[in-house]
Amino acid sequence: MSELKPVTFAKVWRGYNVGETAGFPDDVADTLVSNGTAVVYDENAAKPKRGGRAATAAPKPAATSAPVSQAPTGAPAPVVDPALEPKP
């Protein structure tokens, strides 16, 4: 039984995503590397962090000059049915 050559994907290929590592027979691994789809796996390469937040936070929205009217905390907003409004 032959050994598998590990590669790390640089492009999406058949269900493998960028950054994933998988092992293939030498001929398949060499083809993936030669066409730029993957690079030979380097055990000592820095691994990217997973998850977390982006390095920069989204900007906060600008404050408005007019106050926003709000219902008192805990009180539901009034519902107005146009059919029940008095007619002029």
Secondary structure, DSSP 8 states (H G I E B T S, - for coil): ----EEEEESS-BTTB-TT-EEEE-HHHHHHHHHTTSEEE--TTS-----SS--SS--------SS------TT-------GGGS---
